[in-house]
Amino acid sequence: MRTLKEAKVGERVRVVKLHGEGAVKRRMMDMGITKGAEILVRRLAPLGDPIELNLRGYELSVRKADAEMIEIV
């Protein structure tokens, strides 16, 4: 299983599954991180957290702890 936390800058990935439960999972889905969504990893903050993403035509910053719950291919 590979997670979004492991993706490199400039890499395009596709969401396979969202792990987690309750409000956290719902919040990610509300932000557009759903099964099949294509994500471009734009850059990392200087200390590596958060990760800046581009998906569905907008930019989004996600903490590494949340990125670890997103399974990708």
PyMOL Python script that loads the backbone (N, CA, C, O; Angstrom):
from pymol import cmd

cmd.read_pdbstr("""\
ATOM      1  N   MET A   1       0.849  -1.185   0.000  1.00  0.00           N
ATOM      2  CA  MET A   1       0.000   0.000   0.000  1.00  0.00           C
ATOM      3  C   MET A   1       0.889   1.242   0.000  1.00  0.00           C
ATOM      4  O   MET A   1       1.763   1.390   0.854  1.00  0.00           O
ATOM      5  N   ARG A   2       0.661   2.112  -0.945  1.00  0.00           N
ATOM      6  CA  ARG A   2       1.405   3.370  -1.055  1.00  0.00           C
ATOM      7  C   ARG A   2       0.475   4.518  -0.704  1.00  0.00           C
ATOM      8  O   ARG A   2      -0.676   4.547  -1.141  1.00  0.00           O
ATOM      9  N   THR A   3       0.971   5.466   0.085  1.00  0.00           N
ATOM     10  CA  THR A   3       0.130   6.583   0.505  1.00  0.00           C
ATOM     11  C   THR A   3       0.603   7.891  -0.113  1.00  0.00           C
ATOM     12  O   THR A   3       1.714   7.975  -0.636  1.00  0.00           O
ATOM     13  N   LEU A   4      -0.238   8.899  -0.050  1.00  0.00           N
ATOM     14  CA  LEU A   4       0.079  10.211  -0.592  1.00  0.00           C
ATOM     15  C   LEU A   4       1.299  10.817   0.096  1.00  0.00           C
ATOM     16  O   LEU A   4       2.020  11.611  -0.508  1.00  0.00           O
ATOM     17  N   LYS A   5       1.531  10.456   1.328  1.00  0.00           N
ATOM     18  CA  LYS A   5       2.694  10.957   2.071  1.00  0.00           C
ATOM     19  C   LYS A   5       3.999  10.561   1.382  1.00  0.00           C
ATOM     20  O   LYS A   5       4.996  11.273   1.501  1.00  0.00           O
ATOM     21  N   GLU A   6       4.007   9.445   0.669  1.00  0.00           N
ATOM     22  CA  GLU A   6       5.206   8.925   0.011  1.00  0.00           C
ATOM     23  C   GLU A   6       5.412   9.473  -1.397  1.00  0.00           C
ATOM     24  O   GLU A   6       6.459   9.229  -1.996  1.00  0.00           O
ATOM     25  N   ALA A   7       4.448  10.203  -1.940  1.00  0.00           N
ATOM     26  CA  ALA A   7       4.544  10.729  -3.302  1.00  0.00           C
ATOM     27  C   ALA A   7       5.592  11.834  -3.375  1.00  0.00           C
ATOM     28  O   ALA A   7       5.781  12.590  -2.422  1.00  0.00           O
ATOM     29  N   LYS A   8       6.264  11.916  -4.508  1.00  0.00           N
ATOM     30  CA  LYS A   8       7.317  12.912  -4.729  1.00  0.00           C
ATOM     31  C   LYS A   8       6.748  14.170  -5.384  1.00  0.00           C
ATOM     32  O   LYS A   8       5.695  14.128  -6.022  1.00  0.00           O
ATOM     33  N   VAL A   9       7.450  15.281  -5.221  1.00  0.00           N
ATOM     34  CA  VAL A   9       7.040  16.547  -5.830  1.00  0.00           C
ATOM     35  C   VAL A   9       7.036  16.392  -7.349  1.00  0.00           C
ATOM     36  O   VAL A   9       7.974  15.837  -7.920  1.00  0.00           O
ATOM     37  N   GLY A  10       5.982  16.880  -8.004  1.00  0.00           N
ATOM     38  CA  GLY A  10       5.837  16.792  -9.449  1.00  0.00           C
ATOM     39  C   GLY A  10       5.148  15.523  -9.926  1.00  0.00           C
ATOM     40  O   GLY A  10       4.881  15.380 -11.119  1.00  0.00           O
ATOM     41  N   GLU A  11       4.861  14.619  -9.036  1.00  0.00           N
ATOM     42  CA  GLU A  11       4.249  13.339  -9.391  1.00  0.00           C
ATOM     43  C   GLU A  11       2.725  13.466  -9.464  1.00  0.00           C
ATOM     44  O   GLU A  11       2.103  14.128  -8.633  1.00  0.00           O
ATOM     45  N   ARG A  12       2.139  12.819 -10.471  1.00  0.00           N
ATOM     46  CA  ARG A  12       0.680  12.742 -10.592  1.00  0.00           C
ATOM     47  C   ARG A  12       0.251  11.368 -10.088  1.00  0.00           C
ATOM     48  O   ARG A  12       0.786  10.343 -10.509  1.00  0.00           O
ATOM     49  N   VAL A  13      -0.718  11.364  -9.185  1.00  0.00           N
ATOM     50  CA  VAL A  13      -1.188  10.107  -8.607  1.00  0.00           C
ATOM     51  C   VAL A  13      -2.711  10.058  -8.660  1.00  0.00           C
ATOM     52  O   VAL A  13      -3.372  11.074  -8.878  1.00  0.00           O
ATOM     53  N   ARG A  14      -3.254   8.867  -8.458  1.00  0.00           N
ATOM     54  CA  ARG A  14      -4.705   8.686  -8.437  1.00  0.00           C
ATOM     55  C   ARG A  14      -5.087   8.050  -7.101  1.00  0.00           C
ATOM     56  O   ARG A  14      -4.422   7.130  -6.624  1.00  0.00           O
ATOM     57  N   VAL A  15      -6.165   8.553  -6.508  1.00  0.00           N
ATOM     58  CA  VAL A  15      -6.635   8.039  -5.216  1.00  0.00           C
ATOM     59  C   VAL A  15      -7.308   6.691  -5.419  1.00  0.00           C
ATOM     60  O   VAL A  15      -8.182   6.544  -6.272  1.00  0.00           O
ATOM     61  N   VAL A  16      -6.890   5.707  -4.623  1.00  0.00           N
ATOM     62  CA  VAL A  16      -7.479   4.367  -4.674  1.00  0.00           C
ATOM     63  C   VAL A  16      -8.486   4.209  -3.549  1.00  0.00           C
ATOM     64  O   VAL A  16      -9.582   3.686  -3.754  1.00  0.00           O
ATOM     65  N   LYS A  17      -8.107   4.671  -2.342  1.00  0.00           N
ATOM     66  CA  LYS A  17      -8.974   4.482  -1.186  1.00  0.00           C
ATOM     67  C   LYS A  17      -8.637   5.505  -0.106  1.00  0.00           C
ATOM     68  O   LYS A  17      -7.486   5.915   0.046  1.00  0.00           O
ATOM     69  N   LEU A  18      -9.657   5.905   0.634  1.00  0.00           N
ATOM     70  CA  LEU A  18      -9.468   6.770   1.800  1.00  0.00           C
ATOM     71  C   LEU A  18      -9.594   5.916   3.047  1.00  0.00           C
ATOM     72  O   LEU A  18     -10.601   5.238   3.253  1.00  0.00           O
ATOM     73  N   HIS A  19      -8.569   5.955   3.870  1.00  0.00           N
ATOM     74  CA  HIS A  19      -8.626   5.261   5.152  1.00  0.00           C
ATOM     75  C   HIS A  19      -9.040   6.293   6.190  1.00  0.00           C
ATOM     76  O   HIS A  19      -9.134   7.480   5.879  1.00  0.00           O
ATOM     77  N   GLY A  20      -9.282   5.866   7.384  1.00  0.00           N
ATOM     78  CA  GLY A  20      -9.760   6.804   8.397  1.00  0.00           C
ATOM     79  C   GLY A  20     -11.264   6.650   8.531  1.00  0.00           C
ATOM     80  O   GLY A  20     -11.893   5.855   7.834  1.00  0.00           O
ATOM     81  N   GLU A  21     -11.824   7.429   9.444  1.00  0.00           N
ATOM     82  CA  GLU A  21     -13.258   7.293   9.685  1.00  0.00           C
ATOM     83  C   GLU A  21     -13.834   8.588  10.214  1.00  0.00           C
ATOM     84  O   GLU A  21     -13.110   9.495  10.625  1.00  0.00           O
ATOM     85  N   GLY A  22     -15.140   8.651  10.195  1.00  0.00           N
ATOM     86  CA  GLY A  22     -15.854   9.772  10.788  1.00  0.00           C
ATOM     87  C   GLY A  22     -15.579  11.108  10.135  1.00  0.00           C
ATOM     88  O   GLY A  22     -15.525  11.223   8.911  1.00  0.00           O
ATOM     89  N   ALA A  23     -15.404  12.123  10.978  1.00  0.00           N
ATOM     90  CA  ALA A  23     -15.280  13.507  10.530  1.00  0.00           C
ATOM     91  C   ALA A  23     -14.052  13.734   9.658  1.00  0.00           C
ATOM     92  O   ALA A  23     -14.100  14.531   8.721  1.00  0.00           O
ATOM     93  N   VAL A  24     -12.964  13.050   9.950  1.00  0.00           N
ATOM     94  CA  VAL A  24     -11.732  13.232   9.174  1.00  0.00           C
ATOM     95  C   VAL A  24     -11.940  12.771   7.741  1.00  0.00           C
ATOM     96  O   VAL A  24     -11.591  13.485   6.801  1.00  0.00           O
ATOM     97  N   LYS A  25     -12.504  11.589   7.569  1.00  0.00           N
ATOM     98  CA  LYS A  25     -12.766  11.054   6.229  1.00  0.00           C
ATOM     99  C   LYS A  25     -13.772  11.941   5.491  1.00  0.00           C
ATOM    100  O   LYS A  25     -13.599  12.213   4.303  1.00  0.00           O
ATOM    101  N   ARG A  26     -14.800  12.384   6.173  1.00  0.00           N
ATOM    102  CA  ARG A  26     -15.821  13.244   5.573  1.00  0.00           C
ATOM    103  C   ARG A  26     -15.211  14.570   5.102  1.00  0.00           C
ATOM    104  O   ARG A  26     -15.548  15.072   4.030  1.00  0.00           O
ATOM    105  N   ARG A  27     -14.306  15.131   5.923  1.00  0.00           N
ATOM    106  CA  ARG A  27     -13.660  16.398   5.573  1.00  0.00           C
ATOM    107  C   ARG A  27     -12.815  16.245   4.313  1.00  0.00           C
ATOM    108  O   ARG A  27     -12.832  17.117   3.445  1.00  0.00           O
ATOM    109  N   MET A  28     -12.073  15.137   4.210  1.00  0.00           N
ATOM    110  CA  MET A  28     -11.263  14.898   3.012  1.00  0.00           C
ATOM    111  C   MET A  28     -12.137  14.753   1.777  1.00  0.00           C
ATOM    112  O   MET A  28     -11.812  15.279   0.713  1.00  0.00           O
ATOM    113  N   MET A  29     -13.243  14.042   1.920  1.00  0.00           N
ATOM    114  CA  MET A  29     -14.156  13.868   0.791  1.00  0.00           C
ATOM    115  C   MET A  29     -14.773  15.211   0.390  1.00  0.00           C
ATOM    116  O   MET A  29     -14.958  15.475  -0.798  1.00  0.00           O
ATOM    117  N   ASP A  30     -15.085  16.043   1.352  1.00  0.00           N
ATOM    118  CA  ASP A  30     -15.636  17.375   1.068  1.00  0.00           C
ATOM    119  C   ASP A  30     -14.635  18.250   0.318  1.00  0.00           C
ATOM    120  O   ASP A  30     -15.031  19.126  -0.451  1.00  0.00           O
ATOM    121  N   MET A  31     -13.337  18.018   0.539  1.00  0.00           N
ATOM    122  CA  MET A  31     -12.293  18.788  -0.140  1.00  0.00           C
ATOM    123  C   MET A  31     -12.010  18.252  -1.543  1.00  0.00           C
ATOM    124  O   MET A  31     -11.181  18.811  -2.260  1.00  0.00           O
ATOM    125  N   GLY A  32     -12.683  17.185  -1.936  1.00  0.00           N
ATOM    126  CA  GLY A  32     -12.527  16.644  -3.283  1.00  0.00           C
ATOM    127  C   GLY A  32     -11.605  15.447  -3.377  1.00  0.00           C
ATOM    128  O   GLY A  32     -11.358  14.940  -4.472  1.00  0.00           O
ATOM    129  N   ILE A  33     -11.093  14.986  -2.247  1.00  0.00           N
ATOM    130  CA  ILE A  33     -10.217  13.812  -2.251  1.00  0.00           C
ATOM    131  C   ILE A  33     -11.105  12.579  -2.163  1.00  0.00           C
ATOM    132  O   ILE A  33     -11.446  12.112  -1.076  1.00  0.00           O
ATOM    133  N   THR A  34     -11.469  12.064  -3.329  1.00  0.00           N
ATOM    134  CA  THR A  34     -12.349  10.905  -3.406  1.00  0.00           C
ATOM    135  C   THR A  34     -11.701   9.845  -4.283  1.00  0.00           C
ATOM    136  O   THR A  34     -10.733  10.126  -4.990  1.00  0.00           O
ATOM    137  N   LYS A  35     -12.227   8.639  -4.239  1.00  0.00           N
ATOM    138  CA  LYS A  35     -11.707   7.542  -5.053  1.00  0.00           C
ATOM    139  C   LYS A  35     -11.698   7.946  -6.522  1.00  0.00           C
ATOM    140  O   LYS A  35     -12.706   8.421  -7.045  1.00  0.00           O
ATOM    141  N   GLY A  36     -10.558   7.756  -7.186  1.00  0.00           N
ATOM    142  CA  GLY A  36     -10.433   8.073  -8.601  1.00  0.00           C
ATOM    143  C   GLY A  36      -9.938   9.480  -8.890  1.00  0.00           C
ATOM    144  O   GLY A  36      -9.615   9.784 -10.038  1.00  0.00           O
ATOM    145  N   ALA A  37      -9.867  10.345  -7.891  1.00  0.00           N
ATOM    146  CA  ALA A  37      -9.415  11.724  -8.108  1.00  0.00           C
ATOM    147  C   ALA A  37      -7.928  11.732  -8.460  1.00  0.00           C
ATOM    148  O   ALA A  37      -7.129  11.018  -7.852  1.00  0.00           O
ATOM    149  N   GLU A  38      -7.570  12.550  -9.452  1.00  0.00           N
ATOM    150  CA  GLU A  38      -6.172  12.685  -9.842  1.00  0.00           C
ATOM    151  C   GLU A  38      -5.567  13.864  -9.094  1.00  0.00           C
ATOM    152  O   GLU A  38      -6.151  14.947  -9.045  1.00  0.00           O
ATOM    153  N   ILE A  39      -4.395  13.646  -8.513  1.00  0.00           N
ATOM    154  CA  ILE A  39      -3.734  14.656  -7.687  1.00  0.00           C
ATOM    155  C   ILE A  39      -2.325  14.898  -8.204  1.00  0.00           C
ATOM    156  O   ILE A  39      -1.606  13.953  -8.526  1.00  0.00           O
ATOM    157  N   LEU A  40      -1.930  16.170  -8.285  1.00  0.00           N
ATOM    158  CA  LEU A  40      -0.562  16.554  -8.611  1.00  0.00           C
ATOM    159  C   LEU A  40       0.077  17.079  -7.334  1.00  0.00           C
ATOM    160  O   LEU A  40      -0.449  17.997  -6.705  1.00  0.00           O
ATOM    161  N   VAL A  41       1.209  16.500  -6.950  1.00  0.00           N
ATOM    162  CA  VAL A  41       1.932  16.970  -5.770  1.00  0.00           C
ATOM    163  C   VAL A  41       2.766  18.169  -6.221  1.00  0.00           C
ATOM    164  O   VAL A  41       3.732  18.010  -6.967  1.00  0.00           O
ATOM    165  N   ARG A  42       2.390  19.374  -5.765  1.00  0.00           N
ATOM    166  CA  ARG A  42       3.039  20.607  -6.215  1.00  0.00           C
ATOM    167  C   ARG A  42       4.339  20.893  -5.485  1.00  0.00           C
ATOM    168  O   ARG A  42       5.365  21.139  -6.119  1.00  0.00           O
ATOM    169  N   ARG A  43       4.308  20.865  -4.166  1.00  0.00           N
ATOM    170  CA  ARG A  43       5.520  21.144  -3.391  1.00  0.00           C
ATOM    171  C   ARG A  43       5.315  20.790  -1.928  1.00  0.00           C
ATOM    172  O   ARG A  43       4.203  20.536  -1.465  1.00  0.00           O
ATOM    173  N   LEU A  44       6.448  20.785  -1.214  1.00  0.00           N
ATOM    174  CA  LEU A  44       6.440  20.529   0.221  1.00  0.00           C
ATOM    175  C   LEU A  44       6.850  21.801   0.942  1.00  0.00           C
ATOM    176  O   LEU A  44       7.633  22.591   0.413  1.00  0.00           O
ATOM    177  N   ALA A  45       6.335  22.003   2.125  1.00  0.00           N
ATOM    178  CA  ALA A  45       6.768  23.118   2.956  1.00  0.00           C
ATOM    179  C   ALA A  45       8.231  22.883   3.341  1.00  0.00           C
ATOM    180  O   ALA A  45       8.708  21.751   3.264  1.00  0.00           O
ATOM    181  N   PRO A  46       8.950  23.931   3.753  1.00  0.00           N
ATOM    182  CA  PRO A  46      10.373  23.777   4.086  1.00  0.00           C
ATOM    183  C   PRO A  46      10.683  22.647   5.068  1.00  0.00           C
ATOM    184  O   PRO A  46      11.713  21.987   4.931  1.00  0.00           O
ATOM    185  N   LEU A  47       9.835  22.414   6.030  1.00  0.00           N
ATOM    186  CA  LEU A  47      10.074  21.327   6.980  1.00  0.00           C
ATOM    187  C   LEU A  47       9.329  20.043   6.587  1.00  0.00           C
ATOM    188  O   LEU A  47       9.288  19.083   7.356  1.00  0.00           O
ATOM    189  N   GLY A  48       8.740  20.037   5.380  1.00  0.00           N
ATOM    190  CA  GLY A  48       8.090  18.835   4.875  1.00  0.00           C
ATOM    191  C   GLY A  48       6.623  18.683   5.225  1.00  0.00           C
ATOM    192  O   GLY A  48       5.986  17.725   4.788  1.00  0.00           O
ATOM    193  N   ASP A  49       6.078  19.592   5.992  1.00  0.00           N
ATOM    194  CA  ASP A  49       4.674  19.500   6.384  1.00  0.00           C
ATOM    195  C   ASP A  49       4.068  20.887   6.401  1.00  0.00           C
ATOM    196  O   ASP A  49       4.589  21.722   7.141  1.00  0.00           O
ATOM    197  N   PRO A  50       3.045  21.213   5.678  1.00  0.00           N
ATOM    198  CA  PRO A  50       2.152  20.350   4.898  1.00  0.00           C
ATOM    199  C   PRO A  50       2.636  20.117   3.465  1.00  0.00           C
ATOM    200  O   PRO A  50       3.683  20.611   3.046  1.00  0.00           O
ATOM    201  N   ILE A  51       1.836  19.348   2.738  1.00  0.00           N
ATOM    202  CA  ILE A  51       2.079  19.048   1.333  1.00  0.00           C
ATOM    203  C   ILE A  51       1.071  19.864   0.524  1.00  0.00           C
ATOM    204  O   ILE A  51      -0.120  19.872   0.838  1.00  0.00           O
ATOM    205  N   GLU A  52       1.547  20.550  -0.515  1.00  0.00           N
ATOM    206  CA  GLU A  52       0.632  21.318  -1.359  1.00  0.00           C
ATOM    207  C   GLU A  52       0.252  20.487  -2.578  1.00  0.00           C
ATOM    208  O   GLU A  52       1.115  19.974  -3.290  1.00  0.00           O
ATOM    209  N   LEU A  53      -1.041  20.364  -2.805  1.00  0.00           N
ATOM    210  CA  LEU A  53      -1.583  19.535  -3.882  1.00  0.00           C
ATOM    211  C   LEU A  53      -2.379  20.376  -4.858  1.00  0.00           C
ATOM    212  O   LEU A  53      -2.830  21.474  -4.530  1.00  0.00           O
ATOM    213  N   ASN A  54      -2.544  19.850  -6.058  1.00  0.00           N
ATOM    214  CA  ASN A  54      -3.430  20.455  -7.038  1.00  0.00           C
ATOM    215  C   ASN A  54      -4.383  19.355  -7.484  1.00  0.00           C
ATOM    216  O   ASN A  54      -3.958  18.337  -8.032  1.00  0.00           O
ATOM    217  N   LEU A  55      -5.684  19.568  -7.244  1.00  0.00           N
ATOM    218  CA  LEU A  55      -6.676  18.597  -7.674  1.00  0.00           C
ATOM    219  C   LEU A  55      -7.979  19.293  -8.013  1.00  0.00           C
ATOM    220  O   LEU A  55      -8.360  20.282  -7.387  1.00  0.00           O
ATOM    221  N   ARG A  56      -8.647  18.761  -9.006  1.00  0.00           N
ATOM    222  CA  ARG A  56      -9.947  19.283  -9.444  1.00  0.00           C
ATOM    223  C   ARG A  56      -9.923  20.788  -9.698  1.00  0.00           C
ATOM    224  O   ARG A  56     -10.919  21.477  -9.475  1.00  0.00           O
ATOM    225  N   GLY A  57      -8.771  21.297 -10.171  1.00  0.00           N
ATOM    226  CA  GLY A  57      -8.681  22.707 -10.550  1.00  0.00           C
ATOM    227  C   GLY A  57      -8.395  23.677  -9.426  1.00  0.00           C
ATOM    228  O   GLY A  57      -8.491  24.887  -9.635  1.00  0.00           O
ATOM    229  N   TYR A  58      -8.051  23.203  -8.253  1.00  0.00           N
ATOM    230  CA  TYR A  58      -7.695  24.117  -7.171  1.00  0.00           C
ATOM    231  C   TYR A  58      -6.530  23.561  -6.364  1.00  0.00           C
ATOM    232  O   TYR A  58      -6.196  22.380  -6.460  1.00  0.00           O
ATOM    233  N   GLU A  59      -5.916  24.433  -5.566  1.00  0.00           N
ATOM    234  CA  GLU A  59      -4.783  24.037  -4.737  1.00  0.00           C
ATOM    235  C   GLU A  59      -5.253  23.754  -3.318  1.00  0.00           C
ATOM    236  O   GLU A  59      -6.175  24.392  -2.811  1.00  0.00           O
ATOM    237  N   LEU A  60      -4.605  22.796  -2.698  1.00  0.00           N
ATOM    238  CA  LEU A  60      -4.999  22.349  -1.368  1.00  0.00           C
ATOM    239  C   LEU A  60      -3.755  21.958  -0.593  1.00  0.00           C
ATOM    240  O   LEU A  60      -2.862  21.310  -1.140  1.00  0.00           O
ATOM    241  N   SER A  61      -3.685  22.341   0.665  1.00  0.00           N
ATOM    242  CA  SER A  61      -2.590  21.914   1.531  1.00  0.00           C
ATOM    243  C   SER A  61      -3.117  20.869   2.503  1.00  0.00           C
ATOM    244  O   SER A  61      -4.172  21.040   3.113  1.00  0.00           O
ATOM    245  N   VAL A  62      -2.359  19.781   2.633  1.00  0.00           N
ATOM    246  CA  VAL A  62      -2.771  18.662   3.479  1.00  0.00           C
ATOM    247  C   VAL A  62      -1.620  18.313   4.421  1.00  0.00           C
ATOM    248  O   VAL A  62      -0.464  18.242   4.004  1.00  0.00           O
ATOM    249  N   ARG A  63      -1.942  18.100   5.674  1.00  0.00           N
ATOM    250  CA  ARG A  63      -0.919  17.671   6.637  1.00  0.00           C
ATOM    251  C   ARG A  63      -0.468  16.257   6.314  1.00  0.00           C
ATOM    252  O   ARG A  63      -1.225  15.466   5.752  1.00  0.00           O
ATOM    253  N   LYS A  64       0.771  15.946   6.672  1.00  0.00           N
ATOM    254  CA  LYS A  64       1.295  14.601   6.395  1.00  0.00           C
ATOM    255  C   LYS A  64       0.484  13.529   7.103  1.00  0.00           C
ATOM    256  O   LYS A  64       0.301  12.436   6.569  1.00  0.00           O
ATOM    257  N   ALA A  65      -0.002  13.830   8.297  1.00  0.00           N
ATOM    258  CA  ALA A  65      -0.818  12.856   9.033  1.00  0.00           C
ATOM    259  C   ALA A  65      -2.079  12.506   8.242  1.00  0.00           C
ATOM    260  O   ALA A  65      -2.503  11.350   8.232  1.00  0.00           O
ATOM    261  N   ASP A  66      -2.682  13.500   7.576  1.00  0.00           N
ATOM    262  CA  ASP A  66      -3.865  13.247   6.749  1.00  0.00           C
ATOM    263  C   ASP A  66      -3.472  12.557   5.442  1.00  0.00           C
ATOM    264  O   ASP A  66      -4.189  11.678   4.963  1.00  0.00           O
ATOM    265  N   ALA A  67      -2.335  12.955   4.866  1.00  0.00           N
ATOM    266  CA  ALA A  67      -1.869  12.356   3.604  1.00  0.00           C
ATOM    267  C   ALA A  67      -1.592  10.865   3.778  1.00  0.00           C
ATOM    268  O   ALA A  67      -1.690  10.098   2.820  1.00  0.00           O
ATOM    269  N   GLU A  68      -1.250  10.459   4.983  1.00  0.00           N
ATOM    270  CA  GLU A  68      -0.960   9.058   5.249  1.00  0.00           C
ATOM    271  C   GLU A  68      -2.213   8.190   5.148  1.00  0.00           C
ATOM    272  O   GLU A  68      -2.107   6.972   5.000  1.00  0.00           O
ATOM    273  N   MET A  69      -3.392   8.797   5.226  1.00  0.00           N
ATOM    274  CA  MET A  69      -4.655   8.056   5.148  1.00  0.00           C
ATOM    275  C   MET A  69      -5.167   7.915   3.725  1.00  0.00           C
ATOM    276  O   MET A  69      -6.204   7.293   3.501  1.00  0.00           O
ATOM    277  N   ILE A  70      -4.451   8.488   2.753  1.00  0.00           N
ATOM    278  CA  ILE A  70      -4.898   8.469   1.362  1.00  0.00           C
ATOM    279  C   ILE A  70      -4.056   7.469   0.582  1.00  0.00           C
ATOM    280  O   ILE A  70      -2.871   7.700   0.343  1.00  0.00           O
ATOM    281  N   GLU A  71      -4.665   6.366   0.187  1.00  0.00           N
ATOM    282  CA  GLU A  71      -3.973   5.331  -0.588  1.00  0.00           C
ATOM    283  C   GLU A  71      -3.986   5.706  -2.062  1.00  0.00           C
ATOM    284  O   GLU A  71      -5.027   6.088  -2.598  1.00  0.00           O
ATOM    285  N   ILE A  72      -2.824   5.598  -2.726  1.00  0.00           N
ATOM    286  CA  ILE A  72      -2.689   6.037  -4.121  1.00  0.00           C
ATOM    287  C   ILE A  72      -2.061   4.966  -4.996  1.00  0.00           C
ATOM    288  O   ILE A  72      -1.513   3.974  -4.514  1.00  0.00           O
ATOM    289  N   VAL A  73      -2.162   5.203  -6.311  1.00  0.00           N
ATOM    290  CA  VAL A  73      -1.395   4.422  -7.300  1.00  0.00           C
ATOM    291  C   VAL A  73      -0.714   5.406  -8.230  1.00  0.00           C
ATOM    292  O   VAL A  73      -0.007   4.997  -9.152  1.00  0.00           O
TER     293      VAL A  73
END
""", "prot")
cmd.dss("prot")
cmd.show_as("cartoon", "prot")
cmd.util.cbc("prot")
cmd.orient("prot")
